[in-house]
Amino acid sequence: VLNTKFKVIQKLTYNTYGGKEAVDTSKLRSSVWHYVQSLWGIYFWNVDYGMIQELLPGGFREYISNTSCTPENLKQDFFNWESNSGFTNAEKVHFCLIIMEARLQAEYCFALKALN
């Protein structure tokens, strides 16, 4: 059930990017997911982490890091980078869902490891 939940969040898309339609956003969504996992110490041998650095601008990586690691510290002014990003509100919400679900998956991995 959890694996299905994670796959649904990862594949959820309108195939738009900042108002442009018919855009393949799979690499961007995957980069966000794997970047969050790397923040929590989970790395995959088959992921190109250099591509993540290319696809995710510095302000976006900072937003992802703060949203994933210290969401309680987020302030309204921290979201200013988004005004220049071109993302629609739906895309911003989707990024938040991806970030929090990737974090949840990482937490489950650590919990299961602790049980062994």
Secondary structure, DSSP 8 states (H G I E B T S, - for coil): -HHHHHHHHHH---SEETTEES---HHHHHHHHHHHHHHTT---TT--HHHHHHHS-HHHHHHHHHHHH-GGG--GGGGGGGGGT---HHHHHHHHHHHHHHHHHHHHHHHHHHH-
